[in-house]
Amino acid sequence: MKIEVIKVGSLSVNCYIVYDENEKDGMIIDPGGNAEDIIARVKSLGLQIKYIVFTHVHFDHILAYHKVKDAFETCELILSEKEVDALSDNRKSLLCYVSEPFLPIKNYTVKKHKDTLKFLNMEFEILETPGHTEGSICLYGHGVVFSGDTLFQGSIGRGDFPGGSIKKEIDSIKNILFKLPDNTVVYPGHEDKTTIAYEKMNNEVVGWI
């Protein structure tokens, strides 16, 4: 398994391209901007994109969706069933703060806690981690977890947006993410990667609340 990160959008979101270098299938996580860069990199790698995944439906994680989807028409959009409302609620998606037009999303596949995304040689488990948003999800497999805006290096995502809850977010981190093996590498929605072991020992925000 290979992981590439492209920093996208005005808030420097980590958009991940995750793929099997032998089978050349993969997924794109959180295409929040810079569609041309994402598309060009995927094409240069010769990948067949099976899924686009939203860890949550905030504008900075979804703005490039339509252009990326148009480039890879056969891929499925994956999101939590609890995040569907945000697709049509500009307050929950924070699109109300963005001048760039964003067309409605009509076709998607919803996933629940412990559902899986399967590839030829890869498999990832969906983990529901409410808190940053009601329907935030993480993806776990192959010794890594893509944590969206739930868990950062030394910090956590905000819980004061519509549908958010700091209490739920801390519960998600302590009772779901911190139950993963200590050597699990965390690939967050912003900033640098970390590990579960490091965050359990050093994440003061989780400890304070």
C-alpha positions as CSV (number, residue, x, y, z in Angstrom):
1,M,0.0,0.0,0.0
2,K,1.2,3.5,-0.9
3,I,-0.1,6.8,0.6
4,E,0.5,10.2,-1.0
5,V,-0.7,13.5,0.4
6,I,-1.5,16.7,-1.5
7,K,-2.1,19.8,0.5
8,V,-5.2,21.4,-0.9
9,G,-7.4,24.5,-0.4
10,S,-7.1,27.6,1.6
11,L,-7.0,25.6,4.9
12,S,-4.3,23.3,3.7
13,V,-6.3,20.0,4.0
14,N,-4.5,16.8,3.6
15,C,-6.0,15.1,0.6
16,Y,-4.8,11.5,0.5
17,I,-4.3,9.2,-2.5
18,V,-4.2,5.6,-1.2
19,Y,-3.4,2.9,-3.6
20,D,-2.0,-0.6,-4.3
21,E,1.1,-0.1,-6.5
22,N,0.7,-3.6,-8.0
23,E,-3.1,-3.6,-8.7
24,K,-3.2,0.1,-9.4
25,D,-6.5,0.6,-7.6
26,G,-7.1,3.1,-4.9
27,M,-9.1,5.9,-3.3
28,I,-9.1,9.6,-2.8
29,I,-9.8,10.9,0.7
30,D,-11.1,14.5,1.3
31,P,-10.6,16.2,-2.1
32,G,-11.0,19.7,-0.6
33,G,-9.4,21.8,-3.4
34,N,-6.7,21.8,-6.1
35,A,-8.7,19.4,-8.3
36,E,-6.2,19.7,-11.1
37,D,-3.3,18.6,-8.9
38,I,-5.2,15.6,-7.6
39,I,-6.3,14.5,-11.0
40,A,-2.9,15.0,-12.5
41,R,-1.2,12.9,-9.8
42,V,-3.7,10.1,-10.0
43,K,-3.3,9.9,-13.8
44,S,0.5,10.0,-13.6
45,L,0.3,7.0,-11.3
46,G,-2.0,5.2,-13.7
47,L,-4.6,4.5,-11.0
48,Q,-8.1,3.2,-11.2
49,I,-10.0,5.2,-8.5
50,K,-12.6,3.0,-6.8
51,Y,-13.8,5.4,-4.1
52,I,-13.8,9.0,-3.1
53,V,-14.2,9.3,0.7
54,F,-15.4,12.2,2.8
55,T,-14.3,11.9,6.4
56,H,-16.9,14.6,7.0
57,V,-18.8,17.2,4.9
58,H,-17.1,20.5,5.6
59,F,-16.3,22.6,2.6
60,D,-12.6,22.4,3.0
61,H,-12.8,18.6,2.6
62,I,-15.2,18.4,-0.4
63,L,-14.8,21.5,-2.7
64,A,-12.9,19.6,-5.4
65,Y,-15.3,16.7,-5.5
66,H,-17.2,17.4,-8.7
67,K,-14.1,18.0,-10.8
68,V,-12.4,14.9,-9.4
69,K,-15.6,12.8,-9.8
70,D,-15.9,14.0,-13.4
71,A,-12.4,12.8,-14.1
72,F,-12.9,9.4,-12.6
73,E,-16.6,8.8,-13.4
74,T,-16.9,5.2,-12.2
75,C,-15.8,5.8,-8.6
76,E,-18.2,5.8,-5.7
77,L,-18.6,8.6,-3.2
78,I,-18.5,7.2,0.4
79,L,-19.7,9.0,3.5
80,S,-21.4,8.3,6.8
81,E,-25.2,8.0,6.7
82,K,-25.2,10.5,9.6
83,E,-23.5,13.1,7.3
84,V,-26.0,13.0,4.5
85,D,-28.0,15.9,5.9
86,A,-24.9,18.2,5.6
87,L,-24.9,17.7,1.9
88,S,-28.0,19.9,1.6
89,D,-27.4,22.1,4.7
90,N,-24.9,24.9,3.9
91,R,-24.7,25.7,7.6
92,K,-23.6,22.2,8.6
93,S,-21.2,22.0,5.7
94,L,-20.0,25.5,6.3
95,L,-20.5,26.2,2.6
96,C,-22.3,29.3,3.7
97,Y,-18.9,30.9,4.3
98,V,-17.6,30.1,0.8
99,S,-18.2,32.3,-2.2
100,E,-17.3,29.5,-4.6
101,P,-20.4,27.8,-6.0
102,F,-20.9,24.1,-5.1
103,L,-23.5,22.0,-6.9
104,P,-25.6,19.5,-5.0
105,I,-24.3,16.0,-4.7
106,K,-27.0,13.4,-5.6
107,N,-25.2,10.1,-5.9
108,Y,-23.4,8.5,-3.0
109,T,-23.0,5.4,-0.9
110,V,-23.5,5.6,2.9
111,K,-21.5,3.5,5.3
112,K,-22.0,2.6,9.0
113,H,-19.6,1.8,11.8
114,K,-17.5,-1.3,11.1
115,D,-18.5,-1.4,7.4
116,T,-15.6,-2.0,5.0
117,L,-14.2,-0.6,1.8
118,K,-12.7,-3.4,-0.2
119,F,-10.1,-3.4,-3.0
120,L,-8.3,-6.3,-4.7
121,N,-5.5,-6.3,-2.1
122,M,-6.6,-3.7,0.5
123,E,-9.4,-3.4,3.0
124,F,-10.3,-0.5,5.3
125,E,-12.8,-0.4,8.1
126,I,-15.1,2.5,8.7
127,L,-15.0,3.9,12.2
128,E,-17.8,6.3,13.2
129,T,-16.1,9.0,15.3
130,P,-18.7,11.7,16.0
131,G,-17.7,15.0,17.6
132,H,-16.1,17.3,15.0
133,T,-19.3,16.7,13.1
134,E,-22.2,14.3,13.8
135,G,-21.1,12.0,11.0
136,S,-17.4,12.1,11.1
137,I,-15.6,8.9,10.1
138,C,-12.1,7.5,10.2
139,L,-10.7,4.7,8.0
140,Y,-8.6,2.0,9.6
141,G,-6.5,-0.7,7.9
142,H,-3.0,-1.9,7.1
143,G,-1.6,-0.3,10.2
144,V,-2.9,3.2,9.5
145,V,-5.9,5.3,10.3
146,F,-7.1,8.3,8.4
147,S,-8.5,10.4,11.1
148,G,-10.1,13.4,9.3
149,D,-10.5,16.3,11.7
150,T,-11.2,14.1,14.7
151,L,-7.6,13.6,15.8
152,F,-4.5,15.7,15.0
153,Q,-0.9,15.6,16.1
154,G,-1.1,17.1,19.6
155,S,-4.6,18.3,19.2
156,I,-8.2,17.6,18.1
157,G,-10.7,19.1,15.7
158,R,-13.1,21.8,16.8
159,G,-16.4,20.6,18.3
160,D,-18.2,23.9,18.2
161,F,-19.5,23.8,14.6
162,P,-23.2,22.9,13.9
163,G,-23.7,19.2,14.7
164,G,-20.4,19.1,16.7
165,S,-19.8,18.1,20.3
166,I,-16.4,18.2,22.1
167,K,-17.7,15.6,24.6
168,K,-18.6,13.1,21.7
169,E,-15.3,13.9,20.1
170,I,-13.3,13.0,23.2
171,D,-15.3,9.9,23.6
172,S,-14.6,8.9,20.0
173,I,-10.9,9.4,20.5
174,K,-10.6,7.6,23.8
175,N,-13.0,4.8,23.1
176,I,-12.4,4.1,19.4
177,L,-9.1,5.6,18.2
178,F,-7.1,5.0,21.3
179,K,-8.2,1.4,21.3
180,L,-6.3,0.8,18.1
181,P,-2.8,-0.7,18.3
182,D,-0.2,1.8,19.6
183,N,1.9,1.5,16.5
184,T,-1.0,2.6,14.3
185,V,0.1,5.6,12.1
186,V,-2.4,8.4,12.2
187,Y,-2.9,10.4,9.0
188,P,-5.0,13.5,10.0
189,G,-7.0,16.0,7.9
190,H,-4.5,18.7,8.6
191,E,-0.9,19.0,9.7
192,D,1.6,16.1,10.1
193,K,1.1,12.4,10.7
194,T,1.5,10.9,14.2
195,T,0.9,7.6,16.0
196,I,-1.7,6.4,18.4
197,A,1.0,5.7,21.0
198,Y,2.3,9.3,20.7
199,E,-1.1,10.8,21.1
200,K,-2.1,8.7,24.1
201,M,1.1,9.9,25.8
202,N,1.3,13.5,24.6
203,N,-2.0,14.9,23.4
204,E,-2.7,17.4,26.2
205,V,-6.0,18.5,24.7
206,V,-7.5,15.0,25.1
207,G,-6.1,14.9,28.7
208,W,-7.5,18.3,29.6
209,I,-11.1,17.7,28.7
